[in-house]
Amino acid sequence: MEAIFHEKVISNALKVWGLELILFNSPEYQRLRIDPINERSFICNYKEHWFTVRKLGKQWFNLNSLLTGPELISDTYLALFLAQLQQEGYSIFVVKGDLPDCEADQLLQMIRVQQMHRPKLIGEELAQLKEQRVHKTDLEQVLEANDGSGMLDEDEEDLQRALALSRQEIDMEDEEADLRRAIQLSMQGSSRNISQDIPQTSGTNLTSEELRKRREAYFEEAMSEEDMLQAAVTMSLETVRNDLKTEGKK
């Protein structure tokens, strides 16, 4: 009785505008064999819920208040959409007569609408927003939990870098120590070779100029103060021996 009551109320209200309601699946209307796309408006009812499917401009729109916005319906999908509503238990009425002018109808006479995403049911959108909110809360908790570990990771990285630098410094010190030892051994070997290369002058008389040049050459090849001191002593002894031999011959 409630549906009949509501139907009568709506029918009487539409008569004020010169409009009439006809049941879409009634035998009288079906005998007319009118293509739904040639109509202007449909009113759909299930229990206490009513909504309109209307043609604005040259396109059909589902104006169900349970959606987040108008839903665009193509001409090829309109008949299937109405049949689906009937399967779900909806009563569908055709609105016959000249509909009053409206701004949306005038605007859409000049342009066509393109809809990229179908509007969601209001309850579906709320559930999705709630799910996103829960997901965001979980994500924030994970991030907060990771903050401490992130700080630990940074400290660990700093420690690893410090250890690496320390190892590099130790390696450099070891290399420098090895280099110093190698130079020292080389210097010692060089000193021995120089000593061996100096010809024996016990039976040879050297002039002062030859001794000076020999001393300078020897000092240039020497690589440490100790070697230089030893070379100076050796040269001095050779000079003394040569002087004594010279005096003895005289």
C-alpha positions in Angstrom: 0.0 0.0 0.0 2.9 2.3 0.7 4.2 2.1 -2.9 0.7 2.8 -4.3 0.3 5.7 -1.9 3.7 7.2 -2.9 2.9 6.6 -6.6 -0.4 8.5 -6.3 1.3 11.4 -4.4 4.0 11.7 -7.1 1.5 11.3 -9.9 -0.7 14.1 -8.5 2.3 16.3 -8.1 3.4 15.8 -11.7 -0.1 16.6 -13.0 0.5 20.2 -11.8 3.2 20.4 -14.6 1.1 18.6 -17.1 3.1 15.3 -16.7 1.8 11.7 -16.5 3.2 8.5 -15.0 2.9 5.3 -17.0 4.1 1.9 -15.7 7.0 0.9 -17.9 6.3 -2.8 -17.9 2.5 -2.5 -18.2 0.9 -4.2 -21.2 -0.5 -0.9 -22.5 3.0 0.7 -22.7 4.7 -2.4 -24.0 2.3 -2.6 -26.9 3.5 0.9 -27.9 7.0 -0.6 -28.4 8.7 2.6 -27.7 12.5 2.6 -27.5 13.6 3.8 -24.1 16.1 6.2 -25.6 13.2 8.1 -27.2 11.7 9.0 -23.8 12.8 11.9 -21.6 12.6 10.6 -18.1 12.0 7.5 -15.9 11.1 7.3 -12.2 12.3 4.2 -10.4 10.9 3.0 -7.0 11.9 0.2 -4.6 10.1 0.2 -1.3 10.5 3.7 0.0 13.4 4.7 -2.2 12.7 6.8 -5.4 15.1 8.1 -8.0 15.1 9.5 -11.5 16.8 8.4 -14.7 16.6 11.5 -17.0 17.8 12.6 -20.3 19.7 15.9 -20.1 20.7 17.4 -23.4 21.5 14.3 -25.5 22.7 12.0 -22.8 21.1 9.9 -20.1 22.0 10.2 -16.4 21.2 8.1 -13.4 20.3 10.6 -10.7 20.2 8.1 -7.8 20.7 10.0 -4.5 22.6 6.9 -3.1 25.5 7.6 -5.5 28.2 10.2 -4.9 27.2 12.0 -8.1 25.2 11.6 -11.4 26.1 8.5 -13.4 26.4 8.7 -17.2 24.4 6.0 -19.0 25.0 5.4 -22.7 22.1 4.9 -25.1 23.1 1.3 -25.7 23.2 0.6 -22.0 20.0 2.3 -21.1 17.6 -0.6 -21.9 19.9 -3.1 -20.1 20.1 -0.8 -17.1 16.3 -0.6 -16.8 15.9 -4.3 -17.2 18.5 -4.9 -14.4 16.5 -2.6 -12.1 13.4 -4.6 -12.8 15.2 -7.8 -11.9 16.2 -6.2 -8.6 12.5 -5.5 -7.8 12.2 -1.9 -8.9 9.0 -0.5 -10.3 9.7 1.8 -13.3 7.5 4.6 -14.5 7.8 6.6 -17.7 7.2 10.3 -17.4 5.2 11.5 -20.3 4.8 15.1 -21.3 7.0 18.1 -21.8 9.4 18.5 -19.0 10.0 22.0 -17.6 13.1 23.7 -18.8 16.2 23.4 -16.6 19.7 25.0 -16.8 21.4 21.6 -16.9 19.4 20.5 -19.9 20.1 23.7 -21.8 23.9 23.5 -21.1 24.1 19.8 -22.1 22.3 20.6 -25.3 25.6 22.3 -26.4 28.2 20.0 -24.9 28.6 16.3 -24.2 29.9 14.9 -20.9 32.7 12.4 -20.6 32.9 10.4 -17.4 36.2 8.6 -16.6 35.1 6.9 -13.4 31.7 5.6 -12.3 30.4 7.3 -9.1 30.4 5.0 -6.1 27.6 4.3 -3.6 27.8 6.6 -0.6 28.2 3.7 1.8 30.9 2.2 -0.5 32.8 5.4 -0.5 32.5 5.8 3.3 33.8 2.2 3.7 36.7 2.9 1.4 37.5 6.1 3.3 37.4 4.2 6.6 39.7 1.5 5.1 42.1 4.2 3.9 42.0 5.8 7.3 42.8 2.5 9.0 45.6 1.8 6.5 47.0 5.2 7.1 47.0 4.6 10.8 48.7 1.3 10.4 51.3 2.9 8.1 51.9 5.7 10.6 52.4 3.1 13.4 54.9 1.2 11.2 56.8 4.4 10.4 56.9 5.4 14.1 58.1 1.9 15.0 60.8 2.2 12.3 62.0 5.6 13.5 64.0 4.1 16.4 65.5 1.4 14.1 66.2 4.0 11.5 68.3 6.0 14.1 70.1 2.8 15.1 70.8 2.2 11.4 72.3 5.7 11.0 74.4 5.2 14.2 75.6 1.9 12.9 76.5 3.4 9.5 78.5 6.1 11.3 80.3 3.5 13.3 81.1 1.5 10.2 82.5 4.6 8.5 84.6 5.4 11.5 86.0 1.9 11.6 86.8 2.0 7.9 88.7 5.3 8.3 90.5 3.9 11.3 91.5 0.8 9.3 92.7 3.0 6.4 94.8 5.1 8.8 96.4 1.9 10.3 97.1 0.6 6.8 98.7 3.9 5.8 100.8 3.8 9.0 101.9 0.2 8.3 102.7 1.1 4.7 104.8 4.1 5.9 106.6 1.9 8.4 107.3 -0.7 5.7 108.5 2.0 3.4 110.8 3.4 6.1 112.3 0.0 6.7 112.8 -0.6 3.0 114.5 2.8 2.6 116.7 2.0 5.6 117.7 -1.4 4.2 118.3 0.1 0.9 120.5 2.8 2.4 122.4 0.2 4.3 122.9 -1.9 1.2 123.9 1.3 -0.7 126.5 2.1 1.9 128.0 -1.4 1.7 128.1 -1.2 -2.1 129.7 2.2 -2.0 132.3 1.0 0.4 133.0 -2.0 -1.8 133.2 0.2 -4.9 135.8 2.5 -3.4 139.1 1.3 -4.8 141.9 0.5 -2.4 144.3 3.5 -2.3 147.0 2.1 -0.1 149.4 2.0 -2.9 148.2 4.9 -4.8 148.9 8.6 -4.2 145.8 10.8 -4.6 146.0 14.5 -5.0 143.9 16.9 -2.9 141.6 17.6 -5.8 141.0 13.9 -6.4 140.2 13.3 -2.7 137.8 16.2 -2.6 135.9 15.0 -5.7 135.9 11.4 -4.3 134.5 12.8 -1.0 131.8 14.9 -2.7 130.7 12.0 -4.9 130.5 9.7 -1.9 128.6 12.2 0.2 126.1 12.8 -2.7 125.4 9.0 -2.8 125.1 8.7 1.0 121.5 8.8 2.3 121.8 9.1 6.1 123.7 11.1 8.6 125.3 7.9 10.0 126.6 6.9 6.6 127.9 10.4 6.0 129.8 10.3 9.3 131.2 6.9 8.5 132.3 8.1 5.0 133.9 11.2 6.4 136.0 9.1 8.9 137.0 6.8 6.1 138.1 9.7 3.8 140.0 11.3 6.7 141.9 8.1 7.3 142.8 7.7 3.7 144.1 11.3 3.6 146.3 10.7 6.6 147.7 7.5 5.1 148.5 9.2 1.8 150.2 12.1 3.6 152.3 9.7 5.6 153.4 7.8 2.6 154.3 10.9 0.8 156.5 12.1 3.7 158.2 8.7 3.9 159.2 8.8 0.2 160.8 12.2 0.7 
